[in-house]
């Protein structure tokens, strides 16, 4: 297992090093706490547009032929926006470590953005948004976000909307960057062929001149609209099924336990539903936000399988605990530990995992692979029961889309009401 070093620079920038000294490469990931989560309605899309402009300005600053710049943009350097953060990542030869620092400085400075560049990136983002709107399934998930998150900014599309994009100016982008692209609002993670000894001095020397932010961005608290079933008719050959369950007030350790449970449920529910309703795919997944953990089950199937699938799904929730035995737990723990042992051999996986814990829970709650193994190893059947009961306590929210009719929706509503009023699961 690889040790990591967390250091906070004089200006408040959190830097994390995962050393793999025998590796020839160095991986950089700069995470900025900015995204649709922090945007007012009239600012929706500005985080994503700023990410585009930062990435473009950095690539344009390279003294290379245009096709070589394109190669860097598509192969070496990646920028992306999520609801609560924007990431810039790249990998270089460790002999070029100094050029990697220069690259990071360019990201932080956001210089040389012209009006022409702004207009070009606006058009690209609008094209991205319009492409998404052409996808009926994408519109279904936009509907889910609006229904599930309500007035919370998490309901907004990351790419923004045309009326906002048309209005954004260079001054808006510069002000947004000045507010969020500051040391105390970022985490820099480096993994690969660099030693502990030189790391902190290098970081202080490179980034100490950048200005600071006095307070962390404020989020609008999420309020779960539970016990809800919603329908979204759209043209499709299948029925699309999405079930969400939120759990609030979680720590890093509790989140890890839920992720382990999700992995177990993924296997159990998929096996159960495939055996009973003969569906091709069932995906059990999760997403962690700042103040809650969201459990999700998704599937798509032919309309004639809808009722048997919904019945089988609710039955799978009620049958899980009686069916899950100590031997099943031991097997699941062994497979989980096997997976994280493999992941620990790779710099990027180490860096992403440690940075994620630091970003979501703070540097005092980072769980490296060794700590994760200890936590999972000591789980008992009683722990699994307690975690599962916490998970299903809210009853959740169900979303069904596709080629719907009144008979089908009424049948689903009846099954939902039986599930909602039942105490059998808990």
Secondary structure as the mmCIF struct_conf table of DSSP 4:
data_model
#
loop_
_struct_conf.conf_type_id
_struct_conf.id
_struct_conf.beg_label_comp_id
_struct_conf.beg_label_asym_id
_struct_conf.beg_label_seq_id
_struct_conf.end_label_comp_id
_struct_conf.end_label_asym_id
_struct_conf.end_label_seq_id
STRN STRN1 UNK A 4 UNK A 8
TURN_TY1_P TURN_TY1_P1 UNK A 10 UNK A 11
BEND BEND1 UNK A 12 UNK A 12
STRN STRN2 UNK A 14 UNK A 19
TURN_TY1_P TURN_TY1_P2 UNK A 21 UNK A 22
BEND BEND2 UNK A 24 UNK A 24
STRN STRN3 UNK A 25 UNK A 32
BEND BEND3 UNK A 33 UNK A 33
BEND BEND4 UNK A 35 UNK A 35
HELX_RH_3T_P HELX_RH_3T_P1 UNK A 36 UNK A 38
HELX_RH_3T_P HELX_RH_3T_P2 UNK A 41 UNK A 43
TURN_TY1_P TURN_TY1_P3 UNK A 44 UNK A 45
HELX_RH_AL_P HELX_RH_AL_P1 UNK A 46 UNK A 60
TURN_TY1_P TURN_TY1_P4 UNK A 61 UNK A 61
BEND BEND5 UNK A 62 UNK A 62
BEND BEND6 UNK A 64 UNK A 64
HELX_RH_AL_P HELX_RH_AL_P2 UNK A 66 UNK A 71
HELX_RH_PI_P HELX_RH_PI_P1 UNK A 72 UNK A 76
STRN STRN4 UNK A 77 UNK A 81
BEND BEND7 UNK A 83 UNK A 84
STRN STRN5 UNK A 86 UNK A 93
HELX_RH_3T_P HELX_RH_3T_P3 UNK A 94 UNK A 96
HELX_RH_AL_P HELX_RH_AL_P3 UNK A 97 UNK A 109
HELX_RH_AL_P HELX_RH_AL_P4 UNK A 115 UNK A 134
HELX_RH_AL_P HELX_RH_AL_P5 UNK A 136 UNK A 149
TURN_TY1_P TURN_TY1_P5 UNK A 150 UNK A 151
BEND BEND8 UNK A 152 UNK A 152
HELX_RH_3T_P HELX_RH_3T_P4 UNK A 153 UNK A 155
BEND BEND9 UNK A 156 UNK A 156
TURN_TY1_P TURN_TY1_P6 UNK A 158 UNK A 159
HELX_RH_AL_P HELX_RH_AL_P6 UNK A 162 UNK A 167
HELX_RH_AL_P HELX_RH_AL_P7 UNK A 170 UNK A 180
BEND BEND10 UNK A 181 UNK A 182
HELX_RH_3T_P HELX_RH_3T_P5 UNK A 183 UNK A 185
STRN STRN6 UNK A 186 UNK A 192
BEND BEND11 UNK A 193 UNK A 193
HELX_RH_AL_P HELX_RH_AL_P8 UNK A 196 UNK A 207
TURN_TY1_P TURN_TY1_P7 UNK A 208 UNK A 209
BEND BEND12 UNK A 210 UNK A 210
BEND BEND13 UNK A 214 UNK A 215
HELX_LH_PP_P HELX_LH_PP_P1 UNK A 216 UNK A 222
BEND BEND14 UNK A 227 UNK A 227
STRN STRN7 UNK A 228 UNK A 233
BEND BEND15 UNK A 235 UNK A 235
BEND BEND16 UNK A 237 UNK A 237
STRN STRN8 UNK A 238 UNK A 248
BEND BEND17 UNK A 249 UNK A 249
HELX_RH_AL_P HELX_RH_AL_P9 UNK A 252 UNK A 277
BEND BEND18 UNK A 280 UNK A 280
STRN STRN9 UNK A 282 UNK A 288
BEND BEND19 UNK A 290 UNK A 291
STRN STRN10 UNK A 292 UNK A 302
HELX_RH_3T_P HELX_RH_3T_P6 UNK A 303 UNK A 305
HELX_RH_AL_P HELX_RH_AL_P10 UNK A 306 UNK A 323
HELX_RH_AL_P HELX_RH_AL_P11 UNK A 326 UNK A 343
TURN_TY1_P TURN_TY1_P8 UNK A 344 UNK A 345
HELX_RH_AL_P HELX_RH_AL_P12 UNK A 347 UNK A 361
HELX_RH_3T_P HELX_RH_3T_P7 UNK A 363 UNK A 365
HELX_RH_AL_P HELX_RH_AL_P13 UNK A 369 UNK A 377
TURN_TY1_P TURN_TY1_P9 UNK A 378 UNK A 378
HELX_RH_AL_P HELX_RH_AL_P14 UNK A 381 UNK A 392
TURN_TY1_P TURN_TY1_P10 UNK A 393 UNK A 394
STRN STRN11 UNK A 397 UNK A 402
BEND BEND20 UNK A 403 UNK A 403
HELX_RH_AL_P HELX_RH_AL_P15 UNK A 406 UNK A 421
BEND BEND21 UNK A 424 UNK A 424
#
